[in-house]
Amino acid sequence: MNAMLDPVTDADLDAYVDDQMEVARRIEVEAFLSTQPEVAARVMSDLRTRDELRVA
């Protein structure tokens, strides 16, 4: 896989959680998350919170 051109920012992670990013960037963010377990855990927690809010 090619190296990312832009570093992943908190704004990228927020857009990822909100499902508001282009597919190519989403793939880059997922590649980043696969190498950063602590960040991935935080994102998973945010995804869970998002889903709980949608259900409520």
N, CA, C and O atoms as a Tripos MOL2 file, in Angstrom:
@<TRIPOS>MOLECULE
protein
  224   223    56     0     0
PROTEIN
NO_CHARGES

@<TRIPOS>ATOM
      1 N           0.8470   -1.1710    0.0000 N.3       1 MET1
      2 CA          0.0000    0.0000    0.0000 C.3       1 MET1
      3 C           0.8900    1.2310    0.0000 C.2       1 MET1
      4 O           1.9510    1.2360    0.6240 O.2       1 MET1
      5 N           0.4620    2.2720   -0.6970 N.am      2 ASN2
      6 CA          1.2300    3.5090   -0.7660 C.3       2 ASN2
      7 C           1.1770    4.2390    0.5620 C.2       2 ASN2
      8 O           0.2060    4.1320    1.3120 O.2       2 ASN2
      9 N           2.2340    4.9810    0.8380 N.am      3 ALA3
     10 CA          2.2580    5.8020    2.0490 C.3       3 ALA3
     11 C           1.2030    6.9020    1.9260 C.2       3 ALA3
     12 O           0.9060    7.3830    0.8330 O.2       3 ALA3
     13 N           0.6550    7.2780    3.0580 N.am      4 MET4
     14 CA         -0.3410    8.3390    3.0620 C.3       4 MET4
     15 C           0.3070    9.6630    2.6990 C.2       4 MET4
     16 O           1.4190    9.9650    3.1340 O.2       4 MET4
     17 N          -0.3950   10.4430    1.9030 N.am      5 LEU5
     18 CA          0.1040   11.7570    1.5360 C.3       5 LEU5
     19 C          -0.1140   12.7510    2.6710 C.2       5 LEU5
     20 O           0.7440   13.5960    2.9270 O.2       5 LEU5
     21 N          -1.2300   12.6580    3.3370 N.am      6 ASP6
     22 CA         -1.5780   13.5710    4.4200 C.3       6 ASP6
     23 C          -1.6870   12.7920    5.7160 C.2       6 ASP6
     24 O          -2.2470   11.6960    5.7360 O.2       6 ASP6
     25 N          -1.1580   13.3440    6.7960 N.am      7 PRO7
     26 CA         -1.3100   12.6610    8.0800 C.3       7 PRO7
     27 C          -2.7840   12.6560    8.4990 C.2       7 PRO7
     28 O          -3.5520   13.5470    8.1350 O.2       7 PRO7
     29 N          -3.1530   11.6480    9.2610 N.am      8 VAL8
     30 CA         -4.5220   11.5470    9.7600 C.3       8 VAL8
     31 C          -4.6740   12.4930   10.9460 C.2       8 VAL8
     32 O          -3.8930   12.4530   11.8970 O.2       8 VAL8
     33 N          -5.6770   13.3280   10.8720 N.am      9 THR9
     34 CA         -5.9190   14.3270   11.9090 C.3       9 THR9
     35 C          -7.1590   13.9560   12.7180 C.2       9 THR9
     36 O          -7.9010   13.0410   12.3590 O.2       9 THR9
     37 N          -7.3690   14.6750   13.8050 N.am     10 ASP10
     38 CA         -8.5930   14.4660   14.5880 C.3      10 ASP10
     39 C          -9.8310   14.7600   13.7420 C.2      10 ASP10
     40 O         -10.8600   14.1030   13.9020 O.2      10 ASP10
     41 N          -9.7390   15.7350   12.8520 N.am     11 ALA11
     42 CA        -10.8640   16.0390   11.9580 C.3      11 ALA11
     43 C         -11.1650   14.8470   11.0520 C.2      11 ALA11
     44 O         -12.3290   14.5520   10.7790 O.2      11 ALA11
     45 N         -10.1190   14.1590   10.5850 N.am     12 ASP12
     46 CA        -10.3160   12.9520    9.7760 C.3      12 ASP12
     47 C         -11.0250   11.8740   10.5890 C.2      12 ASP12
     48 O         -11.9360   11.2080   10.0970 O.2      12 ASP12
     49 N         -10.5990   11.7110   11.8290 N.am     13 LEU13
     50 CA        -11.2080   10.6870   12.6760 C.3      13 LEU13
     51 C         -12.6700   11.0080   12.9470 C.2      13 LEU13
     52 O         -13.5120   10.1100   12.9600 O.2      13 LEU13
     53 N         -12.9770   12.2800   13.1630 N.am     14 ASP14
     54 CA        -14.3700   12.6900   13.3630 C.3      14 ASP14
     55 C         -15.1960   12.4100   12.1080 C.2      14 ASP14
     56 O         -16.3120   11.9000   12.1980 O.2      14 ASP14
     57 N         -14.6500   12.7420   10.9480 N.am     15 ALA15
     58 CA        -15.3500   12.4810    9.6890 C.3      15 ALA15
     59 C         -15.5390   10.9850    9.4700 C.2      15 ALA15
     60 O         -16.5650   10.5570    8.9410 O.2      15 ALA15
     61 N         -14.5580   10.1960    9.8720 N.am     16 TYR16
     62 CA        -14.6600    8.7410    9.7700 C.3      16 TYR16
     63 C         -15.8230    8.2380   10.6190 C.2      16 TYR16
     64 O         -16.6460    7.4480   10.1560 O.2      16 TYR16
     65 N         -15.8820    8.7020   11.8620 N.am     17 VAL17
     66 CA        -16.9520    8.2810   12.7700 C.3      17 VAL17
     67 C         -18.3120    8.7150   12.2220 C.2      17 VAL17
     68 O         -19.2910    7.9750   12.3200 O.2      17 VAL17
     69 N         -18.3680    9.9060   11.6500 N.am     18 ASP18
     70 CA        -19.6270   10.4430   11.1290 C.3      18 ASP18
     71 C         -19.9580    9.9300    9.7340 C.2      18 ASP18
     72 O         -20.9890   10.2930    9.1670 O.2      18 ASP18
     73 N         -19.0830    9.0800    9.1750 N.am     19 ASP19
     74 CA        -19.2650    8.5290    7.8260 C.3      19 ASP19
     75 C         -19.3960    9.6520    6.7950 C.2      19 ASP19
     76 O         -20.2660    9.6260    5.9240 O.2      19 ASP19
     77 N         -18.5100   10.6300    6.9210 N.am     20 GLN20
     78 CA        -18.5490   11.8080    6.0610 C.3      20 GLN20
     79 C         -17.2200   12.0260    5.3360 C.2      20 GLN20
     80 O         -16.7050   13.1430    5.3010 O.2      20 GLN20
     81 N         -16.6740   10.9680    4.7650 N.am     21 MET21
     82 CA        -15.4290   11.1320    4.0150 C.3      21 MET21
     83 C         -15.4580   10.2700    2.7630 C.2      21 MET21
     84 O         -16.2020    9.2950    2.6600 O.2      21 MET21
     85 N         -14.6160   10.6690    1.8170 N.am     22 GLU22
     86 CA        -14.5200    9.9300    0.5660 C.3      22 GLU22
     87 C         -13.8990    8.5580    0.8180 C.2      22 GLU22
     88 O         -13.1410    8.3660    1.7690 O.2      22 GLU22
     89 N         -14.2350    7.6160   -0.0490 N.am     23 VAL23
     90 CA        -13.7860    6.2370    0.1140 C.3      23 VAL23
     91 C         -12.2660    6.1370    0.1590 C.2      23 VAL23
     92 O         -11.7240    5.4090    0.9910 O.2      23 VAL23
     93 N         -11.5720    6.8510   -0.7150 N.am     24 ALA24
     94 CA        -10.1060    6.7580   -0.7560 C.3      24 ALA24
     95 C          -9.5020    7.2060    0.5710 C.2      24 ALA24
     96 O          -8.5770    6.5700    1.0750 O.2      24 ALA24
     97 N         -10.0110    8.2830    1.1340 N.am     25 ARG25
     98 CA         -9.4770    8.7620    2.4110 C.3      25 ARG25
     99 C          -9.8660    7.8070    3.5360 C.2      25 ARG25
    100 O          -9.0900    7.5920    4.4670 O.2      25 ARG25
    101 N         -11.0530    7.2410    3.4520 N.am     26 ARG26
    102 CA        -11.4950    6.2680    4.4590 C.3      26 ARG26
    103 C         -10.5270    5.0840    4.5110 C.2      26 ARG26
    104 O         -10.1820    4.6080    5.5930 O.2      26 ARG26
    105 N         -10.0940    4.6150    3.3480 N.am     27 ILE27
    106 CA         -9.1420    3.5070    3.2760 C.3      27 ILE27
    107 C          -7.8240    3.9050    3.9310 C.2      27 ILE27
    108 O          -7.2210    3.1090    4.6510 O.2      27 ILE27
    109 N          -7.3770    5.1310    3.6840 N.am     28 GLU28
    110 CA         -6.1440    5.6040    4.3120 C.3      28 GLU28
    111 C          -6.2810    5.6650    5.8310 C.2      28 GLU28
    112 O          -5.3690    5.2750    6.5610 O.2      28 GLU28
    113 N          -7.4260    6.1570    6.3010 N.am     29 VAL29
    114 CA         -7.6570    6.2470    7.7510 C.3      29 VAL29
    115 C          -7.6870    4.8470    8.3550 C.2      29 VAL29
    116 O          -7.1170    4.6240    9.4230 O.2      29 VAL29
    117 N          -8.3410    3.9070    7.6900 N.am     30 GLU30
    118 CA         -8.3920    2.5390    8.2040 C.3      30 GLU30
    119 C          -6.9970    1.9160    8.2510 C.2      30 GLU30
    120 O          -6.6840    1.1710    9.1800 O.2      30 GLU30
    121 N          -6.1620    2.2130    7.2640 N.am     31 ALA31
    122 CA         -4.7810    1.7150    7.2850 C.3      31 ALA31
    123 C          -4.0320    2.3060    8.4760 C.2      31 ALA31
    124 O          -3.2760    1.6040    9.1470 O.2      31 ALA31
    125 N          -4.2390    3.5790    8.7350 N.am     32 PHE32
    126 CA         -3.6300    4.2330    9.8940 C.3      32 PHE32
    127 C          -4.1110    3.5810   11.1840 C.2      32 PHE32
    128 O          -3.3090    3.2670   12.0640 O.2      32 PHE32
    129 N          -5.4140    3.3790   11.2940 N.am     33 LEU33
    130 CA         -5.9720    2.7850   12.5130 C.3      33 LEU33
    131 C          -5.4360    1.3710   12.7540 C.2      33 LEU33
    132 O          -5.3000    0.9480   13.9020 O.2      33 LEU33
    133 N          -5.1350    0.6500   11.6920 N.am     34 SER34
    134 CA         -4.6210   -0.7150   11.8450 C.3      34 SER34
    135 C          -3.2330   -0.7350   12.4720 C.2      34 SER34
    136 O          -2.7830   -1.7710   12.9620 O.2      34 SER34
    137 N          -2.5610    0.4050   12.4570 N.am     35 THR35
    138 CA         -1.2240    0.4810   13.0490 C.3      35 THR35
    139 C          -1.2060    1.2300   14.3750 C.2      35 THR35
    140 O          -0.1600    1.3370   15.0160 O.2      35 THR35
    141 N          -2.3590    1.7470   14.7860 N.am     36 GLN36
    142 CA         -2.4450    2.5640   16.0030 C.3      36 GLN36
    143 C          -3.5720    2.0460   16.8980 C.2      36 GLN36
    144 O          -4.6580    2.6260   16.9050 O.2      36 GLN36
    145 N          -3.3410    0.9740   17.6500 N.am     37 PRO37
    146 CA         -4.4220    0.3600   18.4100 C.3      37 PRO37
    147 C          -5.0790    1.2880   19.4430 C.2      37 PRO37
    148 O          -6.2800    1.1740   19.6910 O.2      37 PRO37
    149 N          -4.3240    2.1860   20.0350 N.am     38 GLU38
    150 CA         -4.9290    3.0850   21.0220 C.3      38 GLU38
    151 C          -5.9020    4.0640   20.3590 C.2      38 GLU38
    152 O          -6.9810    4.3370   20.8860 O.2      38 GLU38
    153 N          -5.5100    4.5800   19.2120 N.am     39 VAL39
    154 CA         -6.3930    5.4880   18.4690 C.3      39 VAL39
    155 C          -7.5970    4.7060   17.9540 C.2      39 VAL39
    156 O          -8.7250    5.1980   17.9950 O.2      39 VAL39
    157 N          -7.3600    3.4940   17.4700 N.am     40 ALA40
    158 CA         -8.4520    2.6630   16.9660 C.3      40 ALA40
    159 C          -9.4650    2.3670   18.0700 C.2      40 ALA40
    160 O         -10.6710    2.3630   17.8190 O.2      40 ALA40
    161 N          -8.9930    2.1230   19.2670 N.am     41 ALA41
    162 CA         -9.9060    1.8680   20.3860 C.3      41 ALA41
    163 C         -10.7620    3.0920   20.6740 C.2      41 ALA41
    164 O         -11.9520    2.9700   20.9620 O.2      41 ALA41
    165 N         -10.1520    4.2750   20.5950 N.am     42 ARG42
    166 CA        -10.9230    5.5040   20.8210 C.3      42 ARG42
    167 C         -11.9750    5.6930   19.7350 C.2      42 ARG42
    168 O         -13.1100    6.0760   20.0200 O.2      42 ARG42
    169 N         -11.5960    5.4220   18.4960 N.am     43 VAL43
    170 CA        -12.5410    5.5500   17.3840 C.3      43 VAL43
    171 C         -13.6750    4.5410   17.5420 C.2      43 VAL43
    172 O         -14.8360    4.8780   17.3090 O.2      43 VAL43
    173 N         -13.3570    3.3190   17.9300 N.am     44 MET44
    174 CA        -14.4030    2.3130   18.1430 C.3      44 MET44
    175 C         -15.3660    2.7560   19.2410 C.2      44 MET44
    176 O         -16.5750    2.5490   19.1280 O.2      44 MET44
    177 N         -14.8440    3.3570   20.2900 N.am     45 SER45
    178 CA        -15.6950    3.8820   21.3530 C.3      45 SER45
    179 C         -16.5950    4.9950   20.8180 C.2      45 SER45
    180 O         -17.7770    5.0600   21.1550 O.2      45 SER45
    181 N         -16.0360    5.8600   19.9930 N.am     46 ASP46
    182 CA        -16.8370    6.9310   19.3940 C.3      46 ASP46
    183 C         -17.9190    6.3620   18.4780 C.2      46 ASP46
    184 O         -19.0450    6.8590   18.4620 O.2      46 ASP46
    185 N         -17.5810    5.3200   17.7150 N.am     47 LEU47
    186 CA        -18.5760    4.6780   16.8530 C.3      47 LEU47
    187 C         -19.7110    4.0660   17.6800 C.2      47 LEU47
    188 O         -20.8800    4.1470   17.3050 O.2      47 LEU47
    189 N         -19.3540    3.4650   18.7890 N.am     48 ARG48
    190 CA        -20.3710    2.8730   19.6620 C.3      48 ARG48
    191 C         -21.2830    3.9590   20.2270 C.2      48 ARG48
    192 O         -22.5030    3.8030   20.2440 O.2      48 ARG48
    193 N         -20.6910    5.0570   20.6860 N.am     49 THR49
    194 CA        -21.4840    6.1660   21.2160 C.3      49 THR49
    195 C         -22.4110    6.7150   20.1410 C.2      49 THR49
    196 O         -23.5810    6.9920   20.4080 O.2      49 THR49
    197 N         -21.8900    6.8740   18.9210 N.am     50 ARG50
    198 CA        -22.7080    7.3600   17.8070 C.3      50 ARG50
    199 C         -23.9060    6.4410   17.5820 C.2      50 ARG50
    200 O         -25.0360    6.9050   17.4280 O.2      50 ARG50
    201 N         -23.6490    5.1420   17.5660 N.am     51 ASP51
    202 CA        -24.7380    4.1870   17.3260 C.3      51 ASP51
    203 C         -25.7410    4.1890   18.4720 C.2      51 ASP51
    204 O         -26.9440    4.0800   18.2350 O.2      51 ASP51
    205 N         -25.2700    4.3100   19.7020 N.am     52 GLU52
    206 CA        -26.1870    4.3750   20.8380 C.3      52 GLU52
    207 C         -27.0720    5.6170   20.7590 C.2      52 GLU52
    208 O         -28.2580    5.5570   21.0810 O.2      52 GLU52
    209 N         -26.5030    6.7310   20.3360 N.am     53 LEU53
    210 CA        -27.2950    7.9590   20.1850 C.3      53 LEU53
    211 C         -28.3240    7.8240   19.0910 C.2      53 LEU53
    212 O         -29.4380    8.3320   19.2200 O.2      53 LEU53
    213 N         -27.9710    7.1470   18.0160 N.am     54 ARG54
    214 CA        -28.9280    6.9440   16.9160 C.3      54 ARG54
    215 C         -30.0970    6.0700   17.3600 C.2      54 ARG54
    216 O         -31.2350    6.2870   16.9450 O.2      54 ARG54
    217 N         -29.8120    5.0860   18.2020 N.am     55 VAL55
    218 CA        -30.8640    4.1890   18.6880 C.3      55 VAL55
    219 C         -31.7940    4.9250   19.6530 C.2      55 VAL55
    220 O         -33.0060    4.7130   19.6560 O.2      55 VAL55
    221 N         -31.1950    5.7950   20.4700 N.am     56 ALA56
    222 CA        -31.9900    6.5470   21.4550 C.3      56 ALA56
    223 C         -32.7880    7.5880   20.7630 C.2      56 ALA56
    224 O         -33.5250    8.3320   21.4090 O.2      56 ALA56
@<TRIPOS>BOND
     1     1     2 1
     2     2     3 1
     3     3     4 2
     4     3     5 am
     5     5     6 1
     6     6     7 1
     7     7     8 2
     8     7     9 am
     9     9    10 1
    10    10    11 1
    11    11    12 2
    12    11    13 am
    13    13    14 1
    14    14    15 1
    15    15    16 2
    16    15    17 am
    17    17    18 1
    18    18    19 1
    19    19    20 2
    20    19    21 am
    21    21    22 1
    22    22    23 1
    23    23    24 2
    24    23    25 am
    25    25    26 1
    26    26    27 1
    27    27    28 2
    28    27    29 am
    29    29    30 1
    30    30    31 1
    31    31    32 2
    32    31    33 am
    33    33    34 1
    34    34    35 1
    35    35    36 2
    36    35    37 am
    37    37    38 1
    38    38    39 1
    39    39    40 2
    40    39    41 am
    41    41    42 1
    42    42    43 1
    43    43    44 2
    44    43    45 am
    45    45    46 1
    46    46    47 1
    47    47    48 2
    48    47    49 am
    49    49    50 1
    50    50    51 1
    51    51    52 2
    52    51    53 am
    53    53    54 1
    54    54    55 1
    55    55    56 2
    56    55    57 am
    57    57    58 1
    58    58    59 1
    59    59    60 2
    60    59    61 am
    61    61    62 1
    62    62    63 1
    63    63    64 2
    64    63    65 am
    65    65    66 1
    66    66    67 1
    67    67    68 2
    68    67    69 am
    69    69    70 1
    70    70    71 1
    71    71    72 2
    72    71    73 am
    73    73    74 1
    74    74    75 1
    75    75    76 2
    76    75    77 am
    77    77    78 1
    78    78    79 1
    79    79    80 2
    80    79    81 am
    81    81    82 1
    82    82    83 1
    83    83    84 2
    84    83    85 am
    85    85    86 1
    86    86    87 1
    87    87    88 2
    88    87    89 am
    89    89    90 1
    90    90    91 1
    91    91    92 2
    92    91    93 am
    93    93    94 1
    94    94    95 1
    95    95    96 2
    96    95    97 am
    97    97    98 1
    98    98    99 1
    99    99   100 2
   100    99   101 am
   101   101   102 1
   102   102   103 1
   103   103   104 2
   104   103   105 am
   105   105   106 1
   106   106   107 1
   107   107   108 2
   108   107   109 am
   109   109   110 1
   110   110   111 1
   111   111   112 2
   112   111   113 am
   113   113   114 1
   114   114   115 1
   115   115   116 2
   116   115   117 am
   117   117   118 1
   118   118   119 1
   119   119   120 2
   120   119   121 am
   121   121   122 1
   122   122   123 1
   123   123   124 2
   124   123   125 am
   125   125   126 1
   126   126   127 1
   127   127   128 2
   128   127   129 am
   129   129   130 1
   130   130   131 1
   131   131   132 2
   132   131   133 am
   133   133   134 1
   134   134   135 1
   135   135   136 2
   136   135   137 am
   137   137   138 1
   138   138   139 1
   139   139   140 2
   140   139   141 am
   141   141   142 1
   142   142   143 1
   143   143   144 2
   144   143   145 am
   145   145   146 1
   146   146   147 1
   147   147   148 2
   148   147   149 am
   149   149   150 1
   150   150   151 1
   151   151   152 2
   152   151   153 am
   153   153   154 1
   154   154   155 1
   155   155   156 2
   156   155   157 am
   157   157   158 1
   158   158   159 1
   159   159   160 2
   160   159   161 am
   161   161   162 1
   162   162   163 1
   163   163   164 2
   164   163   165 am
   165   165   166 1
   166   166   167 1
   167   167   168 2
   168   167   169 am
   169   169   170 1
   170   170   171 1
   171   171   172 2
   172   171   173 am
   173   173   174 1
   174   174   175 1
   175   175   176 2
   176   175   177 am
   177   177   178 1
   178   178   179 1
   179   179   180 2
   180   179   181 am
   181   181   182 1
   182   182   183 1
   183   183   184 2
   184   183   185 am
   185   185   186 1
   186   186   187 1
   187   187   188 2
   188   187   189 am
   189   189   190 1
   190   190   191 1
   191   191   192 2
   192   191   193 am
   193   193   194 1
   194   194   195 1
   195   195   196 2
   196   195   197 am
   197   197   198 1
   198   198   199 1
   199   199   200 2
   200   199   201 am
   201   201   202 1
   202   202   203 1
   203   203   204 2
   204   203   205 am
   205   205   206 1
   206   206   207 1
   207   207   208 2
   208   207   209 am
   209   209   210 1
   210   210   211 1
   211   211   212 2
   212   211   213 am
   213   213   214 1
   214   214   215 1
   215   215   216 2
   216   215   217 am
   217   217   218 1
   218   218   219 1
   219   219   220 2
   220   219   221 am
   221   221   222 1
   222   222   223 1
   223   223   224 2
@<TRIPOS>SUBSTRUCTURE
     1 MET1         2 RESIDUE 1 A MET
     2 ASN2         6 RESIDUE 1 A ASN
     3 ALA3        10 RESIDUE 1 A ALA
     4 MET4        14 RESIDUE 1 A MET
     5 LEU5        18 RESIDUE 1 A LEU
     6 ASP6        22 RESIDUE 1 A ASP
     7 PRO7        26 RESIDUE 1 A PRO
     8 VAL8        30 RESIDUE 1 A VAL
     9 THR9        34 RESIDUE 1 A THR
    10 ASP10       38 RESIDUE 1 A ASP
    11 ALA11       42 RESIDUE 1 A ALA
    12 ASP12       46 RESIDUE 1 A ASP
    13 LEU13       50 RESIDUE 1 A LEU
    14 ASP14       54 RESIDUE 1 A ASP
    15 ALA15       58 RESIDUE 1 A ALA
    16 TYR16       62 RESIDUE 1 A TYR
    17 VAL17       66 RESIDUE 1 A VAL
    18 ASP18       70 RESIDUE 1 A ASP
    19 ASP19       74 RESIDUE 1 A ASP
    20 GLN20       78 RESIDUE 1 A GLN
    21 MET21       82 RESIDUE 1 A MET
    22 GLU22       86 RESIDUE 1 A GLU
    23 VAL23       90 RESIDUE 1 A VAL
    24 ALA24       94 RESIDUE 1 A ALA
    25 ARG25       98 RESIDUE 1 A ARG
    26 ARG26      102 RESIDUE 1 A ARG
    27 ILE27      106 RESIDUE 1 A ILE
    28 GLU28      110 RESIDUE 1 A GLU
    29 VAL29      114 RESIDUE 1 A VAL
    30 GLU30      118 RESIDUE 1 A GLU
    31 ALA31      122 RESIDUE 1 A ALA
    32 PHE32      126 RESIDUE 1 A PHE
    33 LEU33      130 RESIDUE 1 A LEU
    34 SER34      134 RESIDUE 1 A SER
    35 THR35      138 RESIDUE 1 A THR
    36 GLN36      142 RESIDUE 1 A GLN
    37 PRO37      146 RESIDUE 1 A PRO
    38 GLU38      150 RESIDUE 1 A GLU
    39 VAL39      154 RESIDUE 1 A VAL
    40 ALA40      158 RESIDUE 1 A ALA
    41 ALA41      162 RESIDUE 1 A ALA
    42 ARG42      166 RESIDUE 1 A ARG
    43 VAL43      170 RESIDUE 1 A VAL
    44 MET44      174 RESIDUE 1 A MET
    45 SER45      178 RESIDUE 1 A SER
    46 ASP46      182 RESIDUE 1 A ASP
    47 LEU47      186 RESIDUE 1 A LEU
    48 ARG48      190 RESIDUE 1 A ARG
    49 THR49      194 RESIDUE 1 A THR
    50 ARG50      198 RESIDUE 1 A ARG
    51 ASP51      202 RESIDUE 1 A ASP
    52 GLU52      206 RESIDUE 1 A GLU
    53 LEU53      210 RESIDUE 1 A LEU
    54 ARG54      214 RESIDUE 1 A ARG
    55 VAL55      218 RESIDUE 1 A VAL
    56 ALA56      222 RESIDUE 1 A ALA
